[in-house]
Amino acid sequence: MNDRLPHEKGFHVSWDQIHRDGRALAWRLDGLGPDNGAWRAVVGITRGGLVPAMIVSRELDIRTVDTISVKSYNHQTQTAPHVIKAPQAELMGDGTGILVVDDLVDSGKTLELVRKLYPKAHFATVYAKPSGRPQVDTYITEVSQDTWIFFPWDMALQYVEPYRGKD
């Protein structure tokens, strides 16, 4: 039995790390687009995908950037995903030439929903968990399913008890 809290098997990502990993994602995606290696646009899945989408769009010099807002969490509780804001329909089409970027694929439910809407888009995440891995085309780092990733936009510095508790 595992009595650990989510933060006790956490993967803490700093601003520097997300920037390095976002650039690594861009390098991996460079030249993979259908238009002589180029992408028509980047679509970030809000909110977590906004930072890596910005980094990828900057590194690959993609000026057309849009968002799709999918809600699938209430704090740390996962719920059924649903779109609350779609990107421009005339931009998206079936997704051909579109690079959809998110910070993490966890269960894969969010990407599964977006992939149904834009089946020919290319899906890229910075981090991937095993359950969601089949939904992503390109990623940088895989972590175990029971690891909670702490992103810098969700964090504040504070004291944390040692892993083995108090002495």
C-alpha positions in Angstrom: 0.0 0.0 0.0 1.2 3.5 -0.8 0.5 6.1 1.9 2.5 8.8 0.1 0.9 12.1 -0.7 1.2 13.4 -4.3 4.0 15.8 -3.5 6.1 12.9 -2.0 6.6 11.4 -5.4 6.8 14.6 -7.2 8.8 15.8 -10.2 9.5 19.5 -9.7 10.1 21.5 -12.8 11.7 24.9 -12.6 11.3 27.8 -15.0 14.8 27.1 -16.4 14.0 23.4 -16.8 10.7 24.0 -18.7 12.5 26.4 -20.9 15.3 23.9 -21.7 12.7 21.1 -22.3 10.5 23.4 -24.4 13.5 24.2 -26.6 14.4 20.5 -26.8 10.8 19.8 -27.9 11.2 22.5 -30.7 14.4 20.9 -31.9 12.8 17.5 -32.0 9.9 19.0 -34.1 12.0 21.0 -36.4 11.6 19.8 -40.0 8.7 17.4 -39.2 5.9 19.7 -40.6 4.1 18.7 -43.8 5.1 21.8 -45.7 8.7 21.2 -46.5 9.2 20.5 -42.8 7.3 23.7 -41.7 4.2 24.0 -39.6 1.3 26.3 -40.4 0.5 27.1 -36.8 1.0 26.2 -33.1 -2.1 25.6 -30.9 -1.4 25.6 -27.2 -3.7 23.6 -24.9 -4.5 26.0 -22.1 -3.4 26.5 -19.5 -0.4 24.3 -19.1 0.5 24.2 -22.8 0.8 27.9 -23.2 4.4 28.2 -22.0 5.8 25.3 -24.1 3.7 26.5 -27.1 5.3 29.9 -26.9 8.8 28.4 -26.6 8.2 26.1 -29.6 6.7 28.9 -31.7 9.6 31.2 -31.0 12.3 28.5 -31.6 10.6 27.4 -34.9 9.7 31.0 -36.0 6.0 30.1 -36.2 4.0 33.4 -36.0 0.5 31.9 -36.1 -0.4 30.8 -32.6 -3.8 30.0 -31.2 -5.3 28.2 -28.2 -7.8 25.5 -27.3 -9.1 25.6 -23.8 -9.8 22.2 -22.3 -10.9 21.7 -18.8 -10.0 18.3 -17.3 -8.9 19.1 -13.7 -10.5 20.7 -10.6 -7.3 21.4 -8.6 -5.7 17.9 -8.5 -8.8 15.9 -9.3 -9.1 14.7 -12.9 -12.6 15.1 -14.5 -14.0 14.3 -18.0 -12.4 16.8 -20.4 -14.5 19.3 -22.3 -13.6 22.2 -24.7 -14.4 25.6 -23.3 -12.8 27.6 -26.1 -11.9 26.4 -29.6 -9.2 27.8 -32.0 -10.2 29.5 -35.2 -12.1 27.0 -37.4 -10.7 28.3 -40.7 -7.2 27.9 -39.3 -7.6 24.4 -38.0 -9.5 22.4 -40.7 -8.7 18.8 -40.0 -5.4 19.7 -38.3 -3.1 19.3 -41.3 0.0 21.3 -40.6 -1.0 22.2 -37.1 1.2 21.5 -34.1 -0.8 21.0 -30.9 1.3 21.5 -27.8 0.7 20.7 -24.2 2.9 20.5 -21.1 1.9 17.0 -20.1 -0.1 14.0 -21.3 -1.3 12.1 -18.3 -4.3 9.8 -18.9 -4.5 10.9 -22.5 -8.2 12.0 -22.2 -7.5 15.7 -23.2 -5.4 14.8 -26.2 -7.9 12.1 -27.2 -10.7 14.8 -27.2 -8.6 17.3 -29.2 -7.4 14.6 -31.6 -11.0 13.7 -32.5 -11.5 17.3 -33.5 -8.3 17.6 -35.5 -7.2 14.1 -36.5 -4.4 15.2 -38.8 -2.7 17.6 -36.3 0.7 16.6 -34.8 0.5 16.3 -31.0 3.5 17.2 -28.9 4.0 17.4 -25.1 7.0 18.1 -23.0 6.3 15.3 -20.5 4.4 12.0 -21.0 3.0 9.4 -18.7 2.5 5.8 -19.9 -1.4 5.9 -20.0 -1.4 8.9 -22.2 1.7 8.1 -24.3 -0.3 6.6 -27.2 -2.1 10.0 -27.8 1.1 12.0 -28.3 3.3 12.0 -31.4 6.4 13.7 -29.9 7.5 14.3 -26.3 10.7 14.9 -24.4 10.5 13.1 -21.0 8.5 10.1 -19.8 7.6 9.9 -16.1 5.8 7.1 -14.2 2.0 7.2 -14.0 2.1 7.8 -10.2 4.4 10.8 -10.4 2.9 14.2 -9.9 4.6 16.9 -11.9 4.8 20.3 -10.2 5.1 23.1 -12.8 6.7 26.4 -11.9 3.4 28.3 -12.5 1.7 26.2 -9.8 4.4 26.6 -7.1 5.5 28.8 -4.3 8.6 28.3 -2.2 7.8 26.8 1.2 9.2 24.3 3.7 8.5 20.6 3.0 9.0 17.8 5.5 11.8 15.4 4.8 10.8 12.3 2.8 11.2 9.9 5.7 9.5 12.2 8.1 10.7 13.7 11.3 13.4 12.2 13.5 
